[in-house]
Amino acid sequence: MNNTVFDPNIGIANERDAIRVFIDVLRREQHALQQADVSVLLPLAAEKASHAQQLAELTQAREHWLVVPASFEDQDTMERRLADHPAAAMAWQELLQLTKTAHQINEINGILVNQRLRYNQQRLCALQAAARGLHDSGLYGSNGQPQIFSGGRRLGEI
C-alpha cells in the first residue's frame, strides 16, 4: 500500500468496483462447480486470491482513513465520515450490498465444493470396496493376475 492521502470518493468507488470483479470471479467459480468443470477451478482460485488481496488492501486504506485499524467499522462511523462526501456515501451503500452478495455466493460455492467432495469420496469408497471385493473373491491372485473361477455353480445349472 502506498502512503498517499485517502480520497473517500475514489477509494470507496475503487473498493466497490473491486468487489464487483470479485463477485464475477465467484460466479464463474460457482458455474464451474455446478458443471463439475474442475479444470478451471485452480486458475480461478489463484484469481480469487489475487482479488481478495486487492480488496484487503483497499479495505486497509479505508480503515486507516477511519483510524479503526483491524476492525470492521460500524455503520454510524462510516456515515459520519461520509457526510461531506455524497458520492462516496452512495458507493459505500453499494459496497455494503455487494459485500453481502459476495458473501452469499461464496457460501453457496462452499456448499457446492463440499457436495462435490462428498460425491468423490463416495465414489472412491465404492471403487475401493469393489477392488477389495475382487481381490478377496479370488478373481485375482496374489501376483495381480486373473485367476480362473473354479467355484460355485456353472451357468445353466440349478
Secondary structure, 3 states (H helix, E strand, C coil): CCCCCCCHHHHHHHHHHHHHHHHHHHHHHHHHHHCCCHHHHHHHHHHHHHHHHHHHHHHHHHHHHHCCCCCCCCHHHHHHHCCCCHHHHHHHHHHHHHHHHHHHHHHHHHHHHHHHHHHHHHHHHHHHHHHHHHHHCCCECCCCCECCCCCCCCCCCC
